[in-house]
Amino acid sequence: MYDDTQYKMNSGAKLIVGLVIGVVALIVLAIINPMTIVGAGEKGVVLKWGAVQDNVLDAGIHWVTPIRDSVKKMDVQTQKMEITTLAYSKDIQTVETKLALNYHLKPELVNNIWREVGKDYQTD
């Protein structure tokens, strides 16, 4: 004769094992992080084993290969840089000048900027 309690215990154990496997899979997925989010006003520079690739990621969610690929985000919105400098006139009076520069990066060329200048392009 068929024992119904034995079947219920096996299906309950299968459910627990399935839940544990699912939780472990989610934790592994979170650790390797196969997705990246590029925000509005940013472009993503794709690095494959540290080498800059030709493709530039637009705003949104993108899948990347974990460990091999990384994405560096660069701001392409208009930015303002201000510089204050001192100068002396002919009759030795101090003149303070404040210069303002508004600029933005060309979105399609951010990978070239990353490759040739680096992430500290503002200070170089």
DSSP file (Angstrom, degrees, kcal/mol; ACC not computed):
  #  RESIDUE AA STRUCTURE BP1 BP2  ACC     N-H-->O    O-->H-N    N-H-->O    O-->H-N    TCO  KAPPA ALPHA  PHI   PSI    X-CA   Y-CA   Z-CA
    1    1 A M              0   0    0      0, 0.0     2,-0.4     0, 0.0     0, 0.0   0.000 360.0 360.0 360.0 152.2    0.0    0.0    0.0
    2    2 A Y        -     0   0    0      1,-0.0     2,-0.7     2,-0.0     0, 0.0  -0.673 360.0-141.3 -87.0 129.9    1.1    3.6   -0.7
    3    3 A D     >  -     0   0    0     -2,-0.4     4,-1.0     1,-0.2     3,-0.2  -0.823  11.1-167.7 -95.4 112.2    2.1    5.7    2.3
    4    4 A D  H  > S+     0   0    0     -2,-0.7     4,-1.7     1,-0.2    -1,-0.2   0.805  84.0  59.2 -70.7 -31.1    0.8    9.3    1.8
    5    5 A T  H  > S+     0   0    0      1,-0.2     4,-2.0     2,-0.2    -1,-0.2   0.861 101.1  55.7 -67.5 -35.0    2.9   10.8    4.6
    6    6 A Q  H  > S+     0   0    0      1,-0.2     4,-1.8     2,-0.2    -1,-0.2   0.899 107.1  49.8 -63.1 -39.8    6.1    9.7    3.0
    7    7 A Y  H  X S+     0   0    0     -4,-1.0     4,-2.2     1,-0.2    -2,-0.2   0.896 109.2  51.5 -66.0 -41.0    5.2   11.5   -0.2
    8    8 A K  H  X S+     0   0    0     -4,-1.7     4,-2.0     1,-0.2    -1,-0.2   0.876 109.0  50.5 -65.2 -38.6    4.4   14.8    1.7
    9    9 A M  H  X S+     0   0    0     -4,-2.0     4,-2.3     2,-0.2    -1,-0.2   0.899 110.7  49.2 -67.7 -39.9    7.8   14.7    3.5
   10   10 A N  H  X S+     0   0    0     -4,-1.8     4,-2.3     2,-0.2    -2,-0.2   0.907 111.6  47.7 -66.7 -41.3    9.7   14.2    0.2
   11   11 A S  H  X S+     0   0    0     -4,-2.2     4,-1.9     2,-0.2    -1,-0.2   0.865 112.3  50.5 -69.3 -34.0    7.8   17.1   -1.5
   12   12 A G  H  X S+     0   0    0     -4,-2.0     4,-2.1     2,-0.2    -2,-0.2   0.897 111.3  48.0 -67.1 -40.5    8.5   19.3    1.6
   13   13 A A  H  X S+     0   0    0     -4,-2.3     4,-2.5     1,-0.2    -2,-0.2   0.885 110.6  52.0 -66.4 -38.3   12.2   18.4    1.5
   14   14 A K  H  X S+     0   0    0     -4,-2.3     4,-2.4     2,-0.2    -2,-0.2   0.887 108.7  51.1 -64.3 -38.1   12.3   19.1   -2.2
   15   15 A L  H  X S+     0   0    0     -4,-1.9     4,-2.3     2,-0.2    -2,-0.2   0.916 111.1  47.1 -64.8 -43.8   10.7   22.5   -1.7
   16   16 A I  H  X S+     0   0    0     -4,-2.1     4,-2.5     2,-0.2    -2,-0.2   0.920 112.9  48.6 -64.6 -44.3   13.3   23.4    1.0
   17   17 A V  H  X S+     0   0    0     -4,-2.5     4,-2.4     1,-0.2    -2,-0.2   0.905 111.5  50.7 -62.7 -41.2   16.2   22.2   -1.2
   18   18 A G  H  X S+     0   0    0     -4,-2.4     4,-2.2     2,-0.2    -2,-0.2   0.899 111.0  48.3 -63.2 -41.5   14.8   24.2   -4.1
   19   19 A L  H  X S+     0   0    0     -4,-2.3     4,-2.6     2,-0.2    -2,-0.2   0.905 111.3  49.9 -65.2 -42.4   14.5   27.4   -2.0
   20   20 A V  H  X S+     0   0    0     -4,-2.5     4,-2.5     2,-0.2    -2,-0.2   0.923 111.6  48.5 -62.9 -44.0   18.1   27.0   -0.7
   21   21 A I  H  X S+     0   0    0     -4,-2.4     4,-2.3     1,-0.2    -1,-0.2   0.904 112.0  50.2 -62.7 -40.9   19.4   26.5   -4.2
   22   22 A G  H  X S+     0   0    0     -4,-2.2     4,-2.2     2,-0.2    -2,-0.2   0.912 111.4  47.2 -63.6 -43.7   17.4   29.6   -5.3
   23   23 A V  H  X S+     0   0    0     -4,-2.6     4,-2.2     2,-0.2    -2,-0.2   0.912 112.6  49.3 -65.1 -43.0   18.8   31.7   -2.5
   24   24 A V  H  X S+     0   0    0     -4,-2.5     4,-2.5     1,-0.2    -2,-0.2   0.907 110.3  51.5 -62.2 -41.7   22.4   30.6   -3.1
   25   25 A A  H  X S+     0   0    0     -4,-2.3     4,-2.4     1,-0.2    -2,-0.2   0.905 109.9  49.4 -63.0 -41.6   21.9   31.4   -6.8
   26   26 A L  H  X S+     0   0    0     -4,-2.2     4,-2.1     2,-0.2    -1,-0.2   0.890 110.9  49.7 -64.6 -39.2   20.7   34.9   -6.0
   27   27 A I  H  X S+     0   0    0     -4,-2.2     4,-2.0     2,-0.2    -2,-0.2   0.924 112.1  47.4 -65.7 -44.2   23.6   35.5   -3.6
   28   28 A V  H  X S+     0   0    0     -4,-2.5     4,-2.4     1,-0.2     5,-0.2   0.912 111.7  51.3 -63.0 -42.0   26.2   34.3   -6.3
   29   29 A L  H  X S+     0   0    0     -4,-2.4     4,-1.5     1,-0.2    -1,-0.2   0.881 110.3  49.0 -62.3 -39.1   24.4   36.5   -8.9
   30   30 A A  H  < S+     0   0    0     -4,-2.1    -1,-0.2     2,-0.2    -2,-0.2   0.850 111.1  50.5 -69.2 -34.0   24.7   39.5   -6.6
   31   31 A I  H  < S+     0   0    0     -4,-2.0    -2,-0.2     1,-0.2    -1,-0.2   0.932 114.9  40.2 -71.4 -45.5   28.4   38.9   -5.9
   32   32 A I  H  < S-     0   0    0     -4,-2.4    35,-0.3    -5,-0.1    -1,-0.2   0.719  93.5-156.9 -79.4 -19.1   29.4   38.6   -9.5
   33   33 A N     <  -     0   0    0     -4,-1.5    34,-0.1    -5,-0.2    -3,-0.1   0.922  14.5-174.0  48.1  77.3   27.1   41.5  -10.5
   34   34 A P        +     0   0    0      0, 0.0    30,-3.2     0, 0.0     2,-0.3   0.426  60.7  70.6 -82.7   3.7   26.5   40.9  -14.2
   35   35 A M  E     -A   63   0A   0     28,-0.2     2,-0.3    30,-0.0    28,-0.2  -0.881  57.0-169.9-120.6 152.1   24.6   44.2  -14.7
   36   36 A T  E     -A   62   0A   0     26,-2.5    26,-2.8    -2,-0.3     2,-0.5  -0.986  13.3-144.0-135.4 149.5   25.6   47.8  -14.6
   37   37 A I  E     -A   61   0A   0     -2,-0.3     2,-0.6    24,-0.2    24,-0.2  -0.962   7.3-162.2-116.7 122.8   23.5   50.9  -14.6
   38   38 A V  E     -A   60   0A   0     22,-2.9    22,-2.8    -2,-0.5     3,-0.1  -0.921  22.3-137.9-103.1 122.8   24.6   54.0  -16.5
   39   39 A G    >   -     0   0    0     -2,-0.6     3,-1.5    20,-0.2     2,-0.1  -0.177  29.3 -78.5 -78.4 169.3   22.7   57.1  -15.3
   40   40 A A  T 3  S+     0   0    0      1,-0.3    -1,-0.2    19,-0.1     3,-0.1  -0.443 120.0  25.6 -64.4 137.8   21.2   60.0  -17.2
   41   41 A G  T 3  S+     0   0    0      1,-0.3    35,-2.6    -2,-0.1    36,-0.7   0.571 109.0  96.3  81.9   9.4   23.9   62.4  -18.3
   42   42 A E  E <   -B   75   0B   0     -3,-1.5     2,-0.3    33,-0.2    -1,-0.3  -0.874  56.3-154.7-125.9 159.6   26.5   59.7  -18.2
   43   43 A K  E     -B   74   0B   0     31,-2.1    31,-2.6    -2,-0.3     2,-0.5  -0.967  20.3-128.5-127.9 149.5   28.2   57.4  -20.7
   44   44 A G  E     -BC  73  57B   0     13,-2.5    13,-2.8    -2,-0.3     2,-0.6  -0.872  10.0-153.3-104.6 125.9   29.8   54.1  -19.9
   45   45 A V  E     -BC  72  56B   0     27,-3.4    27,-2.6    -2,-0.5     2,-0.5  -0.866  18.8-140.6 -95.4 120.8   33.3   53.3  -21.0
   46   46 A V  E     -B   71   0B   0      9,-0.9     7,-2.6    -2,-0.6     2,-0.5  -0.708  14.7-166.3 -88.2 126.2   33.7   49.5  -21.3
   47   47 A L  E     -BC  70  52B   0     23,-3.3    23,-2.2    -2,-0.5     2,-0.7  -0.961   3.0-163.7-111.5 122.6   37.0   48.0  -20.2
   48   48 A K  E >  S-BC  69  51B   0      3,-2.8     3,-1.7    -2,-0.5    21,-0.2  -0.921  83.5 -22.1-108.6 109.6   37.7   44.4  -21.2
   49   49 A W  T 3  S-     0   0    0     19,-3.0    -1,-0.2    -2,-0.7    20,-0.1   0.797 129.5 -53.2  56.2  31.8   40.5   43.1  -19.0
   50   50 A G  T 3  S+     0   0    0     18,-0.3     2,-0.4     1,-0.3    -1,-0.3   0.304 113.6 118.7  91.2  -8.6   41.5   46.7  -18.5
   51   51 A A  E <   -C   48   0B   0     -3,-1.7    -3,-2.8     1,-0.0    -1,-0.3  -0.777  69.5-114.9 -94.5 134.8   41.7   47.7  -22.2
   52   52 A V  E     -C   47   0B   0     -2,-0.4    -5,-0.2    -5,-0.2     2,-0.2  -0.466  31.1-147.6 -69.4 132.0   39.3   50.4  -23.4
   53   53 A Q  E     -     0   0B   0     -7,-2.6    -7,-0.2     2,-0.2    -1,-0.1  -0.536  18.6-118.6 -96.7 166.3   36.8   49.1  -26.0
   54   54 A D  E    S+     0   0B   0     -2,-0.2     2,-0.2    -9,-0.1    57,-0.1   0.758  86.6  87.7 -77.1 -26.0   35.3   50.9  -28.9
   55   55 A N  E     -     0   0B   0     -9,-0.1    -9,-0.9    56,-0.1     2,-0.4  -0.533  61.3-157.1 -81.7 143.7   31.7   50.7  -27.8
   56   56 A V  E     -C   45   0B   0     -2,-0.2     2,-0.4   -11,-0.1   -11,-0.2  -0.967  16.3-130.3-117.8 131.4   30.2   53.4  -25.4
   57   57 A L  E     -C   44   0B   0    -13,-2.8   -13,-2.5    -2,-0.4     3,-0.1  -0.661  16.9-144.8 -87.5 134.7   27.2   52.5  -23.3
   58   58 A D        -     0   0    0     -2,-0.4   -20,-0.2   -15,-0.2   -15,-0.1  -0.272  44.2 -63.3 -82.3 176.8   24.2   54.9  -23.2
   59   59 A A  S    S+     0   0    0    -17,-0.1     2,-0.3   -22,-0.1   -20,-0.2  -0.352  96.4  57.9 -61.9 140.6   22.1   55.5  -20.2
   60   60 A G  E    S-A   38   0A   0    -22,-2.8   -22,-2.9    -3,-0.1     2,-0.4  -0.845  92.3 -41.6 135.5-170.6   20.2   52.5  -18.9
   61   61 A I  E     -A   37   0A   0     -2,-0.3     2,-0.4   -24,-0.2   -24,-0.2  -0.814  55.2-176.8 -97.0 132.0   20.8   48.9  -17.6
   62   62 A H  E     -A   36   0A   0    -26,-2.8   -26,-2.5    -2,-0.4     2,-0.4  -0.973  23.9-128.2-132.2 144.4   23.4   46.9  -19.4
   63   63 A W  E     -A   35   0A   0     -2,-0.4     2,-0.3   -28,-0.2   -28,-0.2  -0.764  30.9-180.0 -88.0 134.0   24.6   43.3  -19.1
   64   64 A V        -     0   0    0    -30,-3.2     7,-0.0    -2,-0.4     4,-0.0  -0.924  36.4-103.0-129.4 157.6   28.4   42.8  -18.8
   65   65 A T     >  -     0   0    0     -2,-0.3     4,-2.4     1,-0.1   -30,-0.0  -0.715  46.2-120.5 -80.0 117.9   30.5   39.8  -18.4
   66   66 A P  T  4 S+     0   0    0      0, 0.0     2,-2.4     0, 0.0   -33,-0.1  -0.215  86.7   4.4 -60.4 150.9   31.6   39.6  -14.7
   67   67 A I  T  4 S+     0   0    0      2,-0.3   -18,-0.1   -35,-0.3    -2,-0.1  -0.270 128.4  59.4  71.5 -49.2   35.3   39.7  -13.9
   68   68 A R  T  4 S+     0   0    0     -2,-2.4   -19,-3.0   -20,-0.1   -18,-0.3   0.925 105.9  43.8 -73.1 -45.4   36.3   40.2  -17.5
   69   69 A D  E  <  +B   48   0B   0     -4,-2.4     2,-0.3   -21,-0.2    -2,-0.3  -0.762  59.1 178.3-106.5 146.3   34.5   43.5  -18.2
   70   70 A S  E     -B   47   0B   0    -23,-2.2   -23,-3.3    -2,-0.3     2,-0.5  -0.970  18.3-140.7-137.8 157.0   34.1   46.7  -16.1
   71   71 A V  E     -B   46   0B   0     -2,-0.3     2,-0.5   -25,-0.2   -25,-0.2  -0.976   8.1-162.0-123.3 125.3   32.3   49.9  -16.9
   72   72 A K  E     -B   45   0B   0    -27,-2.6   -27,-3.4    -2,-0.5     2,-0.4  -0.915  17.8-139.0-105.2 129.8   33.6   53.3  -15.9
   73   73 A K  E     -B   44   0B   0     -2,-0.5     2,-0.4   -29,-0.2   -29,-0.2  -0.724  16.8-169.3 -95.5 136.3   31.1   56.1  -16.0
   74   74 A M  E     -B   43   0B   0    -31,-2.6   -31,-2.1    -2,-0.4     2,-0.4  -0.983  23.2-122.8-126.4 135.5   31.9   59.6  -17.3
   75   75 A D  E     +B   42   0B   0     -2,-0.4    30,-0.3   -33,-0.2   -33,-0.2  -0.615  25.6 178.4 -77.8 125.8   29.7   62.7  -17.0
   76   76 A V        +     0   0    0    -35,-2.6   -34,-0.2    -2,-0.4    -1,-0.1   0.251  45.6 110.5-111.3  10.2   28.8   64.2  -20.3
   77   77 A Q  S    S-     0   0    0    -36,-0.7    28,-0.3     1,-0.1     2,-0.2  -0.408  85.9 -81.9 -77.7 161.9   26.7   67.0  -18.9
   78   78 A T        -     0   0    0     26,-0.1     2,-0.3    -2,-0.1    26,-0.2  -0.481  54.8-168.7 -65.9 128.7   27.8   70.6  -19.1
   79   79 A Q  E     -D  103   0C   0     24,-3.5    24,-2.4    -2,-0.2     2,-0.5  -0.821  13.6-137.7-119.7 158.5   30.3   71.3  -16.3
   80   80 A K  E     -D  102   0C   0     -2,-0.3     2,-0.5    22,-0.2    22,-0.2  -0.968  12.9-170.6-122.0 130.1   31.8   74.5  -15.0
   81   81 A M  E     -D  101   0C   0     20,-2.7    20,-2.7    -2,-0.5     2,-0.4  -0.982   7.6-164.5-119.1 129.0   35.4   75.0  -14.0
   82   82 A E  E     -D  100   0C   0     -2,-0.5     2,-0.4    18,-0.2    18,-0.2  -0.928   4.8-173.2-115.9 138.4   36.4   78.2  -12.2
   83   83 A I  E     -D   99   0C   0     16,-2.6    16,-3.2    -2,-0.4     2,-0.5  -0.997   7.6-160.0-130.6 131.4   40.0   79.5  -11.8
   84   84 A T  E     +D   98   0C   0     -2,-0.4     2,-0.3    14,-0.2    14,-0.2  -0.941  19.4 172.7-110.0 132.1   41.1   82.4   -9.7
   85   85 A T  E     -D   97   0C   0     12,-2.8    12,-3.0    -2,-0.5     2,-0.4  -0.967  24.5-132.9-139.1 153.9   44.5   84.0  -10.4
   86   86 A L  E     +D   96   0C   0     -2,-0.3     2,-0.3    10,-0.2    10,-0.2  -0.834  24.1 174.4-106.2 144.2   46.5   87.0   -9.4
   87   87 A A  E     -D   95   0C   0      8,-2.5     8,-3.4    -2,-0.4     2,-0.4  -0.948  22.9-130.0-140.9 162.0   48.3   89.4  -11.7
   88   88 A Y  E     -D   94   0C   0     -2,-0.3     6,-0.2     6,-0.2     2,-0.0  -0.941  17.7-136.1-118.9 137.4   50.2   92.6  -11.2
   89   89 A S    >   -     0   0    0      4,-2.7     3,-1.7    -2,-0.4     6,-0.0  -0.211  36.8 -92.9 -80.0 177.7   49.6   95.8  -13.2
   90   90 A K  T 3  S+     0   0    0      1,-0.3    -1,-0.1     2,-0.1    -2,-0.0   0.837 128.5  48.4 -61.6 -34.6   52.4   98.0  -14.6
   91   91 A D  T 3  S-     0   0    0      2,-0.1    -1,-0.3     1,-0.0    -2,-0.1   0.030 124.9-101.4 -98.2  28.4   52.3  100.2  -11.5
   92   92 A I  S <  S+     0   0    0     -3,-1.7     2,-0.4     1,-0.2    -2,-0.1   0.845  71.3 146.9  59.7  44.0   52.4   97.1   -9.2
   93   93 A Q        -     0   0    0      2,-0.0    -4,-2.7     0, 0.0     2,-0.4  -0.881  50.2-116.0-103.0 142.3   48.8   96.9   -8.2
   94   94 A T  E     -D   88   0C   0     -2,-0.4     2,-0.5    -6,-0.2    -6,-0.2  -0.613  28.1-169.1 -82.0 132.4   47.2   93.5   -7.6
   95   95 A V  E     -D   87   0C   0     -8,-3.4    -8,-2.5    -2,-0.4     2,-0.5  -0.987   6.8-156.3-121.8 123.4   44.5   92.4  -10.0
   96   96 A E  E     -D   86   0C   0     -2,-0.5     2,-0.4   -10,-0.2   -10,-0.2  -0.883  11.8-168.0-102.2 126.5   42.5   89.3   -9.2
   97   97 A T  E     -D   85   0C   0    -12,-3.0   -12,-2.8    -2,-0.5     2,-0.5  -0.936   9.1-161.1-117.6 135.5   40.9   87.6  -12.1
   98   98 A K  E     -D   84   0C   0     -2,-0.4     2,-0.4   -14,-0.2   -14,-0.2  -0.967  11.5-167.2-117.1 118.1   38.2   84.9  -11.9
   99   99 A L  E     -D   83   0C   0    -16,-3.2   -16,-2.6    -2,-0.5     2,-0.4  -0.840   2.8-163.6-106.1 140.3   37.8   82.8  -15.1
  100  100 A A  E     -D   82   0C   0     -2,-0.4     2,-0.5   -18,-0.2   -18,-0.2  -0.984   3.1-170.4-124.0 134.8   34.9   80.5  -15.7
  101  101 A L  E     -D   81   0C   0    -20,-2.7   -20,-2.7    -2,-0.4     2,-0.5  -0.985   6.1-161.3-127.5 121.6   34.9   77.8  -18.4
  102  102 A N  E     +D   80   0C   0     -2,-0.5     2,-0.3   -22,-0.2   -22,-0.2  -0.881  28.2 152.7 -99.1 132.1   31.8   75.8  -19.3
  103  103 A Y  E     -D   79   0C   0    -24,-2.4   -24,-3.5    -2,-0.5     2,-0.3  -0.965  25.2-165.3-150.9 163.7   32.5   72.5  -21.2
  104  104 A H        -     0   0    0     -2,-0.3     2,-0.3   -26,-0.2   -26,-0.1  -0.981  27.7-110.7-149.5 156.1   31.2   69.1  -21.8
  105  105 A L        -     0   0    0    -30,-0.3     5,-0.1    -2,-0.3     3,-0.0  -0.616  35.3-109.2 -84.9 144.0   32.6   65.9  -23.2
  106  106 A K    >   -     0   0    0     -2,-0.3     3,-1.9     1,-0.2     4,-0.3  -0.639  28.7-140.8 -70.4 120.6   31.5   64.6  -26.6
  107  107 A P  G >  S+     0   0    0      0, 0.0     3,-0.9     0, 0.0     4,-0.2   0.828  97.3  52.1 -56.3 -35.9   29.4   61.6  -25.7
  108  108 A E  G 3  S+     0   0    0      1,-0.2     3,-0.2     2,-0.1     4,-0.1   0.590 111.2  48.3 -79.3  -8.2   30.7   59.4  -28.6
  109  109 A L  G <> S+     0   0    0     -3,-1.9     4,-1.8     1,-0.1     3,-0.5   0.257  72.8 105.8-114.6  12.0   34.4   60.1  -27.8
  110  110 A V  H <> S+     0   0    0     -3,-0.9     4,-2.4    -4,-0.3     5,-0.2   0.828  78.3  58.2 -64.5 -29.2   34.5   59.4  -24.0
  111  111 A N  H  > S+     0   0    0     -4,-0.2     4,-2.1     2,-0.2    -1,-0.2   0.882 105.9  49.5 -66.9 -35.4   36.3   56.1  -24.6
  112  112 A N  H  > S+     0   0    0     -3,-0.5     4,-2.9     2,-0.2     5,-0.4   0.888 110.2  50.5 -68.0 -38.5   39.1   58.0  -26.4
  113  113 A I  H  X>S+     0   0    0     -4,-1.8     4,-2.5     2,-0.2     5,-2.2   0.925 111.6  47.8 -63.8 -43.7   39.3   60.5  -23.5
  114  114 A W  H  <5S+     0   0    0     -4,-2.4    -2,-0.2     3,-0.2    -1,-0.2   0.902 116.1  45.1 -62.1 -40.9   39.6   57.6  -21.0
  115  115 A R  H  <5S+     0   0    0     -4,-2.1    -2,-0.2    -5,-0.2    -1,-0.2   0.907 124.3  29.8 -70.4 -43.7   42.2   55.9  -23.2
  116  116 A E  H  <5S+     0   0    0     -4,-2.9    -3,-0.2    -5,-0.1    -2,-0.2   0.812 137.1  15.8 -92.1 -32.8   44.4   58.9  -23.9
  117  117 A V  T  <5S-     0   0    0     -4,-2.5     3,-0.2    -5,-0.4    -3,-0.2   0.786  94.5-139.6-111.5 -42.4   44.0   61.2  -20.9
  118  118 A G    > < -     0   0    0     -5,-2.2     3,-0.6     1,-0.2    -1,-0.1  -0.516  40.8 -52.8 106.8-177.1   42.5   59.1  -18.1
  119  119 A K  T 3  S+     0   0    0      1,-0.3     2,-0.4    -2,-0.2     3,-0.3   0.723 127.0  62.6 -74.7 -20.2   39.8   59.6  -15.5
  120  120 A D  T >>  +     0   0    0     -3,-0.2     4,-1.2     1,-0.2     3,-0.8  -0.264  60.7 137.5 -97.9  47.1   41.5   62.8  -14.1
  121  121 A Y  T <4  +     0   0    0     -3,-0.6    -1,-0.2    -2,-0.4    -2,-0.1   0.745  64.0  62.8 -65.4 -23.7   41.1   64.7  -17.4
  122  122 A Q  T 34 S+     0   0    0     -3,-0.3    -1,-0.2     1,-0.2    -2,-0.1   0.832 110.2  36.9 -71.4 -32.0   40.0   67.9  -15.5
  123  123 A T  T <4        0   0    0     -3,-0.8    -1,-0.2     1,-0.2    -2,-0.2   0.649 360.0 360.0 -96.3 -16.5   43.3   68.2  -13.7
  124  124 A D     <        0   0    0     -4,-1.2    -1,-0.2    -6,-0.1    -2,-0.1   0.476 360.0 360.0 -81.6 360.0   45.7   67.1  -16.4
